[in-house]
Amino acid sequence: MPTQSVAVEQSRSVLTAIPGPASRALAERRRTVVSAAVGSSVPVWAARAGGAIVEDVDGNRLIDLGAGIAVTSVGASHPAVVAAVQEQVAAFTHTCFMVTPYESYVAVAEALSRVTPGEHEKHSVLVNSGAEAVENAVKIARRATGRPAVLVLDHAYHGRTNLTMAMTAKAMPYKTGFGPFAGEIYRVPASYPLRDPAGMTGEQAARRLIEVAERQVGTDQIAALVAEPILGEGGFLVPAPGFWTTLREWTTAHGIVLVADEVQSGFARTGAMFAIEHEGVVPDLVTTAKGIGGGMPLAAVTGRADLMDVVHGGGLGGTFGGNPVACAAALATIDVYEREDLPAAARAIEAQVTARLREVATRVPAIAEVRGRGAMLAIELVRPGTLEPDKAAAAAVAAACLAQGVLVLTCGSWGNVIRLLPPLVIEPALLDDALDVLSAALEGLAG
């Protein structure tokens, strides 16, 4: 198990009703000055965080099974990340790499070349967010192929910008009222083993996708297929075996750029450094963000050097892309993933969680499936005896967990999935405590 040194005690403690009075007071301040369009999953306000614990302004210590949506995978405020940020802030906070470059940007690109899938020569561009990384991947693919069309999967999530909203499947809350969206985006069916026809293999699911793409778009028009190896916001959907290998063969045969969106699934989260590695597939481009910086904002596109270099000079970049403080944090974070073997820690989390939850599922008819890889795990909830999604049940489970000091997130195209994204450094005993709370909440659905 990885070691950690954090200032926040690694135990759950509920001192007040949640939210407590201090959190409620801050919520009232927020109401007067923050746009109501900005949502928050839970009504507690953070004061400190360390490892797998968030301490709120009322002194409650909550077990964090969301990691800021897979961001603080090395644990909140990891000492190595904190030290790297402090050292860089004291040196300089910004020059803009496009004006006066600095070594840490190059060092991050070197690290990405080393850890991303494939032994080919790779180049990178650093940006600020996952959506920006996805947009740049599309720009690169279109420029390289001279084609306009981009394929995306049903149930996909790629971001909140105009282009990435078009690429995202779910309307509310991400797209409703914000159109018109960017064109030449085509949605094709994903592999969703729980809801696909009985017995459908991954290859058959891929052939279904290919038939739609060739009939509705045409391979000579397709620049890229952009897909999450495990669909994130769509419900942590793990494709059936053979889905990705069949798509890789097809994209290669037709000169289509294969982009693995690893924004949520990357950096040790699934038990491999990148989720696509489980599929035995090497993509042309990989987009990363979230877990790359240990909590600091950074994202990247990494891929085949010939593709990355096809864009004209000055065609990629941005004022804050590859900010030196974020680069320092990323270098420390990537070192932690490798030095502490956090992919192995994710696999241990998977074994611990799935053993508990699959046993609970035998007693709770509302649990249709426990699925995922590594520390990217999910519970899909339905009305018993059917596959009808039960969003209310997922919300009730999340609320029951929060009341007992455990933070869990929901997701899924119908909002009926509980997702678990614990920091990879969570201690087994702390995780067991959280699972006790989650199990009780799930068992409450059985009446």
C-alpha positions in Angstrom: 0.0 0.0 0.0 1.4 3.5 -0.8 2.6 5.6 2.0 1.4 9.1 2.7 2.0 11.9 5.2 -1.0 14.2 5.5 -2.0 16.8 8.1 -5.7 15.7 8.2 -6.5 12.7 10.3 -7.6 9.8 8.2 -10.8 8.9 9.9 -14.5 9.7 9.6 -16.0 12.0 12.1 -19.5 13.6 12.0 -19.9 16.3 14.6 -22.9 18.2 13.3 -25.9 17.6 11.0 -24.7 17.8 7.4 -24.6 20.5 6.3 -23.6 22.2 9.5 -24.2 25.8 10.5 -21.0 27.1 9.0 -21.7 25.4 5.7 -25.3 26.8 5.7 -24.0 30.3 6.3 -21.6 30.0 3.4 -24.3 28.7 1.2 -26.3 31.9 2.0 -23.3 34.1 1.1 -22.9 32.1 -2.1 -26.6 32.7 -3.0 -26.1 36.4 -3.1 -23.1 36.6 -5.4 -22.5 33.3 -7.3 -24.5 32.4 -10.4 -27.3 29.9 -9.6 -26.2 28.1 -12.8 -23.1 26.7 -11.0 -24.1 23.5 -9.2 -22.4 21.6 -6.4 -22.9 17.9 -5.7 -22.9 18.2 -1.9 -23.8 21.1 0.4 -20.7 20.9 2.6 -17.9 23.5 2.4 -14.3 22.3 2.5 -11.8 23.8 5.0 -9.0 21.3 4.6 -8.3 18.1 2.7 -5.6 15.5 2.9 -5.3 11.9 1.6 -8.8 10.6 1.4 -10.5 12.9 3.9 -12.2 16.3 3.3 -12.7 18.3 6.5 -15.5 20.8 6.3 -15.9 24.2 7.9 -17.9 22.7 10.7 -15.1 20.3 11.6 -16.7 17.2 10.1 -14.3 14.8 8.5 -15.8 13.1 5.4 -14.4 10.1 3.5 -13.9 11.3 -0.1 -15.0 8.6 -2.6 -15.0 11.1 -5.5 -11.5 12.6 -5.4 -12.7 15.9 -6.9 -13.9 13.8 -9.9 -10.8 11.7 -10.2 -8.4 14.7 -9.8 -6.8 14.0 -6.4 -5.8 10.5 -7.3 -2.6 10.7 -5.3 -4.6 12.0 -2.4 -5.5 15.6 -1.5 -2.5 17.8 -0.8 0.1 15.1 -1.3 3.3 16.4 0.4 5.4 15.9 -2.8 2.9 17.9 -4.8 2.7 20.7 -2.2 6.4 21.0 -2.0 6.8 21.1 -5.8 4.2 23.8 -6.0 5.7 25.9 -3.2 9.1 25.8 -4.8 7.8 26.8 -8.2 5.7 29.6 -6.9 8.7 31.1 -5.2 10.7 31.0 -8.5 8.0 32.3 -10.9 4.3 31.8 -11.5 4.0 32.6 -15.2 5.9 33.7 -18.3 3.7 32.1 -21.0 5.5 29.2 -22.7 4.7 30.8 -26.1 6.7 33.9 -25.0 9.5 32.7 -22.7 9.6 28.9 -22.4 10.8 27.0 -19.4 12.1 23.5 -18.8 9.2 22.0 -16.8 6.9 22.2 -19.8 9.4 20.0 -21.7 9.8 17.7 -18.7 6.0 17.1 -18.6 6.0 16.3 -22.3 8.9 13.9 -21.8 7.0 12.2 -18.9 3.8 11.9 -21.1 5.8 10.4 -23.9 7.1 7.8 -21.4 3.9 6.8 -19.7 1.3 6.9 -22.5 0.6 3.8 -24.5 2.9 2.8 -27.4 6.6 2.9 -28.1 6.4 5.3 -31.1 7.8 8.8 -31.1 5.3 11.1 -29.4 4.9 14.9 -29.0 2.5 16.8 -26.6 0.8 20.1 -26.3 -0.2 21.3 -22.8 -3.5 23.1 -22.2 -5.8 23.9 -19.2 -8.7 21.6 -19.2 -10.0 18.3 -20.5 -12.4 20.0 -22.8 -9.6 22.1 -24.3 -7.5 19.0 -24.8 -10.4 17.3 -26.7 -10.9 20.4 -28.9 -7.2 20.4 -29.7 -7.2 16.7 -30.5 -10.1 17.4 -33.0 -8.2 20.3 -34.5 -5.1 18.0 -35.0 -7.1 15.2 -36.5 -8.9 17.5 -39.0 -5.7 19.2 -40.1 -3.9 15.8 -40.5 -6.7 14.1 -42.5 -8.3 17.0 -44.3 -11.6 15.6 -43.3 -14.4 17.3 -41.3 -16.4 14.6 -39.5 -15.9 13.4 -35.9 -17.4 10.3 -34.5 -18.4 10.2 -30.8 -20.1 7.5 -28.7 -23.6 7.5 -27.3 -23.4 8.1 -23.5 -20.2 10.1 -24.0 -19.0 13.2 -22.1 -16.3 15.4 -23.5 -16.8 18.8 -21.9 -18.8 22.0 -21.8 -17.4 24.2 -24.6 -19.4 24.6 -27.8 -17.6 21.8 -29.6 -17.4 19.4 -26.7 -21.1 20.0 -25.8 -21.8 18.8 -29.3 -19.7 15.8 -28.6 -21.4 15.1 -25.3 -24.5 12.9 -25.3 -26.5 14.0 -22.3 -28.7 17.1 -22.7 -29.4 18.1 -19.1 -27.5 19.8 -17.6 -24.8 20.1 -20.1 -26.4 21.2 -23.4 -30.0 22.3 -22.9 -30.6 25.8 -24.2 -27.0 26.4 -25.3 -27.2 25.6 -29.0 -26.7 25.8 -31.9 -23.6 23.6 -31.5 -20.6 22.9 -33.7 -21.3 20.8 -36.7 -19.9 17.6 -38.3 -20.2 15.7 -35.0 -21.8 12.2 -35.5 -23.0 10.0 -32.6 -22.6 6.3 -32.9 -23.7 3.4 -30.6 -21.4 2.5 -27.7 -20.9 -0.9 -26.1 -23.2 -1.1 -23.0 -23.1 -4.7 -22.0 -25.9 -4.4 -19.4 -28.3 -2.9 -22.0 -27.1 -4.3 -25.3 -29.0 -7.3 -26.8 -28.3 -10.5 -24.9 -25.1 -12.2 -26.0 -23.8 -9.2 -28.1 -20.0 -9.4 -28.2 -17.7 -6.5 -28.3 -16.9 -7.2 -31.9 -20.6 -7.2 -32.8 -21.1 -3.9 -30.9 -18.2 -2.4 -32.9 -19.6 -3.7 -36.2 -22.9 -2.0 -35.2 -21.0 1.3 -34.7 -19.1 0.9 -38.0 -22.3 0.2 -40.0 -23.9 3.4 -38.7 -20.7 5.4 -39.4 -20.3 4.1 -42.9 -23.9 4.5 -43.8 -24.5 7.9 -42.3 -21.1 9.6 -42.7 -18.7 7.7 -45.0 -15.2 6.7 -44.0 -13.7 9.2 -46.5 -15.2 12.0 -44.5 -14.2 10.9 -41.0 -11.3 12.7 -39.4 -11.4 11.0 -35.9 -13.2 8.7 -33.6 -13.0 10.3 -30.1 -14.0 7.9 -27.3 -13.5 7.3 -23.6 -12.1 3.8 -23.1 -14.5 3.6 -20.1 -17.4 6.0 -20.5 -17.3 8.3 -17.5 -20.3 10.6 -17.0 -22.3 8.1 -19.1 -22.2 5.6 -16.3 -18.7 4.0 -16.1 -19.4 1.7 -19.0 -16.8 -0.9 -19.6 -17.1 -2.1 -23.2 -17.4 -5.8 -24.0 -14.1 -7.5 -25.0 -13.2 -7.0 -28.7 -14.9 -3.6 -29.0 -11.8 -1.6 -29.1 -9.6 -4.0 -31.0 -12.2 -4.1 -33.8 -12.5 -0.3 -33.9 -8.7 0.0 -34.0 -8.5 -2.3 -37.0 -11.2 -0.3 -38.8 -9.8 3.2 -38.0 -6.3 2.1 -39.1 -7.7 0.6 -42.4 -9.4 3.9 -43.3 -6.9 6.5 -42.0 -9.2 7.6 -39.2 -7.4 9.1 -36.2 -8.3 7.2 -33.0 -8.4 9.5 -30.0 -8.6 8.0 -26.5 -10.2 10.5 -24.1 -8.5 9.5 -20.8 -9.4 12.7 -19.0 -11.3 10.8 -16.2 -9.9 7.3 -16.7 -6.2 8.1 -17.0 -3.2 8.1 -14.6 -3.5 4.8 -12.7 -7.2 5.1 -12.1 -8.2 1.8 -13.7 -5.3 -0.4 -12.5 -3.2 0.5 -15.5 -1.6 3.9 -16.2 -4.3 4.4 -18.9 -7.6 2.6 -19.3 -6.9 1.9 -23.0 -4.1 -0.4 -22.0 -6.6 -3.0 -20.8 -7.9 -3.3 -24.4 -4.5 -4.0 -25.9 -4.9 -1.0 -28.2 -2.5 1.9 -28.9 -4.4 5.1 -29.9 -3.1 7.8 -32.2 -3.8 10.6 -29.7 -4.5 10.6 -25.9 -6.2 13.4 -24.1 -5.4 13.8 -20.4 -6.4 16.2 -17.6 -7.9 15.6 -14.1 -5.4 13.3 -12.4 -2.4 14.7 -14.2 -1.7 17.5 -11.7 -2.6 16.4 -8.3 -5.2 19.1 -8.0 -3.6 21.8 -10.2 -5.3 22.6 -13.5 -3.4 21.1 -16.4 -4.3 19.0 -19.5 -2.6 17.6 -22.5 -2.8 16.0 -25.9 -0.1 13.4 -26.5 0.3 11.4 -29.6 2.1 10.3 -32.7 4.7 12.9 -33.5 3.8 13.0 -37.2 0.2 13.9 -36.3 1.1 16.4 -33.6 3.5 18.2 -35.9 1.2 18.6 -38.9 -0.3 21.7 -37.5 1.3 25.0 -38.6 3.5 26.9 -36.1 1.4 28.9 -33.6 -1.7 26.8 -34.4 -1.7 25.2 -30.9 -1.2 26.8 -27.6 -2.8 29.3 -25.1 -1.8 31.9 -22.6 -2.0 29.6 -19.5 -1.4 26.2 -21.2 1.4 24.4 -19.4 1.5 27.0 -16.6 4.8 26.4 -14.7 3.1 25.8 -11.3 0.8 23.2 -12.8 3.8 21.6 -14.6 5.7 21.4 -11.3 2.7 19.7 -9.7 2.3 17.3 -12.6 5.9 16.2 -12.5 5.6 15.5 -8.8 2.3 13.7 -9.3 3.5 11.5 -12.1 6.5 10.5 -10.0 4.1 9.5 -7.2 2.1 7.3 -9.5 5.2 5.5 -10.6 7.2 5.4 -7.4 4.3 4.3 -5.2 2.9 1.9 -7.9 -0.6 3.4 -7.7 -1.9 1.2 -10.6 -1.4 -1.7 -8.1 -3.1 0.3 -5.4 -6.1 0.8 -7.8 -6.3 -3.0 -8.4 -6.3 -3.6 -4.7 -9.2 -1.1 -4.3 -11.1 -2.9 -7.0 -10.7 -6.3 -5.3 -11.8 -4.8 -1.9 -14.8 -2.9 -3.2 -16.2 -5.4 -5.7 -16.1 -8.2 -3.1 -18.2 -6.2 -0.7 -20.6 -4.7 -3.2 -21.3 -7.8 -5.2 -22.2 -9.5 -2.0 -24.6 -6.7 -1.2 -26.1 -6.9 -4.7 -27.3 -10.5 -3.9 -29.6 -8.9 -1.3 -30.6 -5.7 -3.1 -32.8 -6.2 -6.2 -32.3 -2.6 -7.2 -28.7 -3.2 -8.0 -28.5 -4.2 -11.7 -24.8 -4.3 -11.9 -21.5 -3.6 -10.1 -18.9 -2.7 -12.7 -15.7 -0.9 -13.5 -12.0 -1.3 -13.4 -9.5 -0.4 -10.7 -10.7 2.5 -8.6 -13.2 3.6 -11.3 -16.2 1.6 -10.1 -20.0 2.0 -10.3 -23.3 0.6 -9.1 -26.2 0.9 -11.6 -29.6 1.1 -9.9 -32.9 0.2 -11.4 -36.5 -0.6 -10.4 -36.4 -4.2 -9.2 -37.2 -6.7 -11.8 -36.6 -4.4 -14.7 -33.8 -2.4 -16.3 -35.8 0.9 -15.8 -33.3 3.4 -14.5 -33.9 4.6 -10.9 -32.5 8.1 -10.5 -34.3 8.7 -7.2 -32.7 5.6 -5.7 -29.2 6.8 -6.6 -29.9 10.2 -5.2 -31.2 8.6 -2.0 -28.1 6.5 -1.6 -25.8 9.5 -2.1 -27.8 11.5 0.5 -27.7 8.7 3.0 -24.0 8.3 2.6 -23.4 12.1 3.0 -25.4 12.2 6.2 -23.0 9.6 7.6 -19.9 11.4 6.4 -19.1 9.6 3.1 -19.0 11.5 -0.2 -20.1 9.6 -3.3 -21.0 10.9 -6.7 -23.7 10.0 -9.2 -23.5 9.7 -12.9 -25.1 7.9 -15.9 -27.2 9.0 -18.8 -30.3 8.6 -16.6 -28.6 9.7 -13.3 -29.1 6.3 -11.8 -25.4 5.2 -11.3 -23.4 5.6 -8.1 -19.7 6.1 -9.0 -16.8 5.5 -6.8 -13.5 7.3 -7.5 -11.5 7.1 -4.2 -8.0 8.5 -4.0 -5.6 5.7 -4.8 -3.8 6.2 -1.5 -6.9 5.5 0.7 -6.1 3.2 3.6 -8.0 -0.2 3.4 -9.5 0.3 6.9 -10.8 3.7 5.9 -12.2 2.3 2.7 -13.9 -0.5 4.6 -15.5 2.1 6.9 -16.9 3.9 3.8 -18.1 0.7 2.4 -20.0 -0.1 5.6 -21.9 3.2 5.2 -22.5 2.7 1.4 -23.6 -0.9 2.0 -26.1 0.2 4.6 -27.5 2.9 2.3 -27.9 0.4 -0.6 -29.5 -2.2 1.7 -32.0 0.5 2.7 -33.4 0.3 -0.9 -34.5 -3.3 -0.2 -36.8 -2.0 2.5 
